Structure formats: C-alpha cells, structure tokens
C-alpha cells in the first residue's frame, strides 16, 4: 500500500505540472482588451508581461495548492504525506517540458531573436514556458505538503492504546502478577 501511495503522489505531480503548463499556455493566449495594452505600453512591454506572468503563476500556485493537498492529505496518522515523491514527479515533468522546449527552440531559428524577457516570462515561449510558472507549481506543492503534514499531526493515532490500560490492570492485580523488579545490573559481577 505504501508503494501505491508513492506512485500516486509521483504521477499526480507529473500530471499536475503537465496540466499547469497546458493551462498556462491557454491563459497566455487569452489577452486583455487592446485599450489596456495601449495604455500600458503594448503587449510586449515589461510591465504587461510581468503582470501576466505573475497572474498566471498565482493561478497555478492556487491550482497546485488544491491539487497537492487533495493528493497528499493523509487519511490516517500513520500515513505520511509523500511530498518528495510528488515533487519528484513535478521535477520529471519539468525536465520533460524543458527538453521539449529545447528541441522546439532549436527548430525555430527566429526564436533566437526573441528578447530575454519574453523567453523568461511568456508561457508560450520555449524552452522554459514561463519561469514563474515553475515556481508557482513548486511552491503550491510545497505548501500543500506542509498543510498535509499539519493535518496528519491533528489526526488521532490509529495504534491501540494498550500501554495505559495494561499498566492500570497490573497495578490492580497486585504484586504477584507483575514482572520481577530486580534490575538487570543488581547482581555483582563475578570475582576473578
């Protein structure tokens, strides 16, 4: 069962990042009205690109927080949230998208002339597909893991509580039913 929870966390992280990259591309293609872009200096100006990148990263942070919490929350206290496995799934998906972006970047020579700000901030530009999106997803999963760990500590223990009941029963039974009270080192060592 432990391996199944690890696999679920890993593949959930992989799917989360792939969903986040696809959603970020869709959100980036959806623009504001042209009057807003004209007032802020055009669609490719730094304030507009930074604002769009921050808005998309914040949206991905919220999605990753909810998705990660639903994946990592434990049902029992003894079930640890597998944060590292989910983060490794996110990392594998990021590496896959980075390799895909590097190939698509190499196949389009006109993309080499793109400004650095569009390569870093735009969710449609290879090879990073929005650097802030990476941080949004990773921070969302990290915070979801912290919340899941906090929830785990609040859950009641599923282990049986025989320790306190056994001590009370032994105290009521008298001294004849208890284990010997001689300490292990109470016998003097043999003389040579």
Secondary structure, DSSP 4 states (H G I P E B T S, - for coil): -HHHHHHHHHHHHHHHHHHHHHHHHHHHHS---HHHHHHHT-TTSHHHHHHHHHHHHHHHHHHHHHHHHHHH--SSTTS---HHHHHHHHHHHHHHHHHHHHHHHHH-GGGGGS-HHHHHH-TTSTTTS-HHHHHHHHHHHHHHHHHHHHHHHHSPP-S--HHHHHHHHHHHH-STTSPP---TT-SPPPP-
